[in-house]
Amino acid sequence: MAIVKEAYKALEAIVGSKYISDDPAICEGYRSGPGGYESGLGYERVMTKIPAAVTLPRNTEEVQRIVKVCNRYKVPYVPYSTGFYGPRSHCHVENELLVDLKRLNDFEIDEKHFYAVVGSGVIYSPLQEEAMKRGAYVIIGGGGAQASVIANLIGDGWSPLSHRIGLPHRRILGTEVVLPDGELLKLGTLAVGEDPFWGDGIGPDLRGLLRGYTGLRGCLGIVTKMAVKLLPFQPERLVPTGISPNTALALPEKRVKWVNYQMPSKEAQVKAMFEIGKAEVGGAVTKVPLFWRAIAKAESKEEFWQIWGKENADTIKNFHIVRVLFIGFTSEEQMQYDENVIGDIMKELGAVTRPTKPSDESWIKNADSAGMWLMCGSYVSVDYVIETLSQAVVHGESYADLKRKYTPPLMPDYGDPGWFQSFELGHQGYSEFLIYWDQDEDTTGVDHFYLETSKMNIKNRYYTSLLGPHQPLYLTGPKYGPNYHEWLLKIKDEFDPLWVCHPPVPLAHDAFVEKADWMKPVKDWKSPEVLKKVPI
Amino acid sequence: MPKKQVSLDVRQLDNFVYDMSRCIKCKGCYWVEHTYMPGVNFSTRCPSNTWNDFDSYGAFGKMRIGMAVAEGRLPWTPKLLEIIYADPLCGACDVGCKRNLDLEIELSLEALRVKAVKDGAGPMPAHKKVAENIAKTHNQFGSPHQNRKKWVTGDIQVAAKADALYFVGCSASYLNPEIAQATAKTLNASGTPFMLMPDEWCCGNTLYSVGMVDEAQALARRNVDAVKATGAKTVILSCAEGYRMWKTDYPKMLDVATRDLGFQVMHLVEFADAMVKKGTLKPTKPVNARVAYHDSCSIGRLADSWIPWKGERGWMGTVSPPLKRRRGTEGLYAEPRNILKAIPGLNFVEMPRTRENAFCCGAGRGTKEAFPQLASFSAKHRLDEVKSVGAELLVSACPWCKNNFALAAKETGNPVKVMDISELILASV
């Protein structure tokens, strides 16, 4: 495997010999699997390759020049910020260049106007710490505190704290994007000057190139710089305590605290979230999968299974927690007001307040996504849905039903309908369904389940985020649109006529199904002719 | 899936295939633990991957490389050896990973080096020279063996027989007599009689660390037997690397539990902290300085006791019998801080990265010998952190750290003074 010598030399001239390598040992370090998000599944095994070369640019200009060289020599390339998002953010074709963006780590903060400008290599926890030093905060997405801020904001970007501020789009301000051909696109007010304060530019607005719902996995260019909105927080310090693995932020209880309420029924759980949102109180309102509680309690994988093994379908069915984060954004009195209001709501609904520690183990600064791999060693979220609170419950139950058919190889979760919560003060309900398995087992069932979720969504007319680069485009496209697949491919052709930017995304899952014999039994749609033309 | 027999034996890389295959690239091995993340500066804790940005230099890259080596897909090359050996094995990756997962990262890295040696590819030439020195002169510098006790001055009382045995180590014996002397005088000042090994040899830290496990095991057996022959109840060390060898790696190589060694292993900071609390060691002389403390890896996150384990891995990767993971929770974090805070006049200041998040000085475990540029980078990076808190004196609890920091300070013209904690204790009693 190699990229053409002339191209390599041209790239070396841009970044210097220290920041490019085609050594096999260097390239092996950029392998997607065998572990990680969605790894150990067919998609990872069939669709990912190790890069032929890796380069580490320092700034936007270098990225532009690299991309232009790739276009000149028809070298496929993939942008890579941290590599945490699993196979879909790794090389998919032979002789591909991996553009590792970790050196784009410039960071500026505008304290007066409450925004930070970050490069692609900046992750969440340093941004959160810098924000909190200045009385501000950001929402650390479920991807984790180790996720690239930019990658997360153009992909997912939500957490329980999205109760107050929901979808990430509005937190994306002035942004620089290197288009697939190397042209620099500036979004928002960066398009007309140096001030990135506004996400809205003078138009037309091309922010759709960044994400749509959950992003395009790097197939429409490289975001190199982004101004991110900071939100006002309370002023008291959250003090880190403990020795790893038992670390947490000690919370100033009159300004920040978590409270768990045990609800008498699922209906009461949803009603509580709705009423809390309606009253416009609380900093986060969420229900999390019950096995997350077992993860939090367990000190090892084996202990997790001891704890979780005591549960059954009945205990799960009748256990309804609403977890609320109180934040005294403006004052202690404001937080007391929130507590009183929520206390009244909970009393009316017959909730029981459960004791909680005055600390934050996850979500405010350390979104603890890595713990998802403790139980089984393999994990992926198969869907993110943002509709209404009541719809989130229905959606979760449908997933649980489908999942039963595929358990095993999926982890037994006794019908837990996943994670759901309030967004935008209850105007939206967020649902996420997570699955776990052991990748050393036969994973055919997991591959089938992943795809069957799309069919379930189509059949039940559920809206879903995992379209485009996450599922077969020609399975979902005709049903959601009805022509979004054609529209997406036209955009891809327009901006990336050579298909050098992370091919064959957004047709990668279509390609996977074509290449994997074991997927044939679940393939009941027509593959596109275009698959024959794109690099696979 | 049939159950698989596994153990923690680093002689077999296969024992760690599960661990390597389950790395998820969360980079908990690389970043400071997020709860303690100090901001955009000083945000990493992996010296190797901070020194070289390619993923292969981080544990997440090395786990993938380890899989390729285990499966015979990647031949040994100079670049591969650099990736494997340009690494102080400081344990930051191990505790970082084990905050959430049950993966044996440190042991996987050690096993990779053992395999490199077994395959005839490793260790690095500089390590082979150290091994030669140890074989010939019983110390890693090749200094004359008869000079080992030259540090003992007339004002130090060494007992012929005592419950406590001070194992001095190569560095303090030959390069840093001031540390050996300060430690001995501190023991004297506390009224604790101590003896020395009748014939002290190298602890074998570099040998074990670079994968020369057979040679290291022979030294471990020899040294443990020699201590047992003295009847000592406690072995005291002033060297962090030596402490880790005696407490963890000797039992590991000899397949016994630390508690079953037959004697207790203590670092000076444990001993001195206990003596200060007891009142037999009284720091009364003021040390008027703004002082930062550097947590040496081998008395911190690498300091957990060893418990032999072998068993089987089955459903969902669970193991039986139960395995208590070494997560770095036995680290000597409070003890040195207690001592420093007990010294009158001393203005103690914490750096942004402390305890299990500390940034390694970069000297240990064969790095300084084979990759001095990495050791130098690491120390200078840490000195920037010292500067950021305005400390005028940097204290550590290991001669390797002291020497590496002192050299880096000299090279950069940094006025910070570097001392071992034994010297500071002595200065105040």
Boltz contact constraints between the chains, C-beta under 6 A:
constraints:
  - contact:
      token1: [A, 23]
      token2: [B, 79]
      max_distance: 6.0
  - contact:
      token1: [A, 25]
      token2: [B, 56]
      max_distance: 6.0
  - contact:
      token1: [A, 25]
      token2: [B, 79]
      max_distance: 6.0
  - contact:
      token1: [A, 25]
      token2: [B, 80]
      max_distance: 6.0
  - contact:
      token1: [A, 25]
      token2: [B, 83]
      max_distance: 6.0
  - contact:
      token1: [A, 26]
      token2: [B, 54]
      max_distance: 6.0
  - contact:
      token1: [A, 26]
      token2: [B, 56]
      max_distance: 6.0
  - contact:
      token1: [A, 28]
      token2: [B, 64]
      max_distance: 6.0
  - contact:
      token1: [A, 28]
      token2: [B, 65]
      max_distance: 6.0
  - contact:
      token1: [A, 28]
      token2: [B, 68]
      max_distance: 6.0
  - contact:
      token1: [A, 28]
      token2: [B, 74]
      max_distance: 6.0
  - contact:
      token1: [A, 29]
      token2: [B, 55]
      max_distance: 6.0
  - contact:
      token1: [A, 29]
      token2: [B, 56]
      max_distance: 6.0
  - contact:
      token1: [A, 29]
      token2: [B, 61]
      max_distance: 6.0
  - contact:
      token1: [A, 29]
      token2: [B, 64]
      max_distance: 6.0
  - contact:
      token1: [A, 29]
      token2: [B, 65]
      max_distance: 6.0
  - contact:
      token1: [A, 30]
      token2: [B, 55]
      max_distance: 6.0
  - contact:
      token1: [A, 31]
      token2: [B, 64]
      max_distance: 6.0
  - contact:
      token1: [A, 34]
      token2: [B, 21]
      max_distance: 6.0
  - contact:
      token1: [A, 35]
      token2: [B, 21]
      max_distance: 6.0
  - contact:
      token1: [A, 35]
      token2: [B, 22]
      max_distance: 6.0
  - contact:
      token1: [A, 35]
      token2: [B, 23]
      max_distance: 6.0
  - contact:
      token1: [A, 35]
      token2: [B, 24]
      max_distance: 6.0
  - contact:
      token1: [A, 36]
      token2: [B, 24]
      max_distance: 6.0
  - contact:
      token1: [A, 36]
      token2: [B, 25]
      max_distance: 6.0
  - contact:
      token1: [A, 56]
      token2: [B, 53]
      max_distance: 6.0
  - contact:
      token1: [A, 83]
      token2: [B, 25]
      max_distance: 6.0
  - contact:
      token1: [A, 84]
      token2: [B, 25]
      max_distance: 6.0
  - contact:
      token1: [A, 107]
      token2: [B, 40]
      max_distance: 6.0
  - contact:
      token1: [A, 125]
      token2: [B, 34]
      max_distance: 6.0
  - contact:
      token1: [A, 125]
      token2: [B, 37]
      max_distance: 6.0
  - contact:
      token1: [A, 126]
      token2: [B, 37]
      max_distance: 6.0
  - contact:
      token1: [A, 126]
      token2: [B, 39]
      max_distance: 6.0
  - contact:
      token1: [A, 126]
      token2: [B, 40]
      max_distance: 6.0
  - contact:
      token1: [A, 126]
      token2: [B, 43]
      max_distance: 6.0
  - contact:
      token1: [A, 129]
      token2: [B, 37]
      max_distance: 6.0
  - contact:
      token1: [A, 129]
      token2: [B, 39]
      max_distance: 6.0
  - contact:
      token1: [A, 130]
      token2: [B, 39]
      max_distance: 6.0
  - contact:
      token1: [A, 130]
      token2: [B, 40]
      max_distance: 6.0
  - contact:
      token1: [A, 145]
      token2: [B, 34]
      max_distance: 6.0
  - contact:
      token1: [A, 146]
      token2: [B, 26]
      max_distance: 6.0
  - contact:
      token1: [A, 146]
      token2: [B, 27]
      max_distance: 6.0
  - contact:
      token1: [A, 146]
      token2: [B, 31]
      max_distance: 6.0
  - contact:
      token1: [A, 240]
      token2: [B, 35]
      max_distance: 6.0
  - contact:
      token1: [A, 240]
      token2: [B, 36]
      max_distance: 6.0
  - contact:
      token1: [A, 243]
      token2: [B, 329]
      max_distance: 6.0
  - contact:
      token1: [A, 244]
      token2: [B, 33]
      max_distance: 6.0
  - contact:
      token1: [A, 244]
      token2: [B, 95]
      max_distance: 6.0
  - contact:
      token1: [A, 244]
      token2: [B, 99]
      max_distance: 6.0
  - contact:
      token1: [A, 244]
      token2: [B, 356]
      max_distance: 6.0
  - contact:
      token1: [A, 245]
      token2: [B, 99]
      max_distance: 6.0
  - contact:
      token1: [A, 245]
      token2: [B, 327]
      max_distance: 6.0
  - contact:
      token1: [A, 247]
      token2: [B, 35]
      max_distance: 6.0
  - contact:
      token1: [A, 300]
      token2: [B, 102]
      max_distance: 6.0
  - contact:
      token1: [A, 301]
      token2: [B, 102]
      max_distance: 6.0
  - contact:
      token1: [A, 301]
      token2: [B, 318]
      max_distance: 6.0
  - contact:
      token1: [A, 302]
      token2: [B, 318]
      max_distance: 6.0
  - contact:
      token1: [A, 365]
      token2: [B, 34]
      max_distance: 6.0
  - contact:
      token1: [A, 366]
      token2: [B, 34]
      max_distance: 6.0
  - contact:
      token1: [A, 366]
      token2: [B, 35]
      max_distance: 6.0
  - contact:
      token1: [A, 370]
      token2: [B, 26]
      max_distance: 6.0
  - contact:
      token1: [A, 370]
      token2: [B, 28]
      max_distance: 6.0
  - contact:
      token1: [A, 370]
      token2: [B, 100]
      max_distance: 6.0
  - contact:
      token1: [A, 371]
      token2: [B, 100]
      max_distance: 6.0
  - contact:
      token1: [A, 373]
      token2: [B, 24]
      max_distance: 6.0
  - contact:
      token1: [A, 373]
      token2: [B, 101]
      max_distance: 6.0
  - contact:
      token1: [A, 374]
      token2: [B, 101]
      max_distance: 6.0
  - contact:
      token1: [A, 376]
      token2: [B, 316]
      max_distance: 6.0
  - contact:
      token1: [A, 377]
      token2: [B, 22]
      max_distance: 6.0
  - contact:
      token1: [A, 377]
      token2: [B, 317]
      max_distance: 6.0
  - contact:
      token1: [A, 438]
      token2: [B, 316]
      max_distance: 6.0
  - contact:
      token1: [A, 440]
      token2: [B, 1]
      max_distance: 6.0
  - contact:
      token1: [A, 441]
      token2: [B, 1]
      max_distance: 6.0
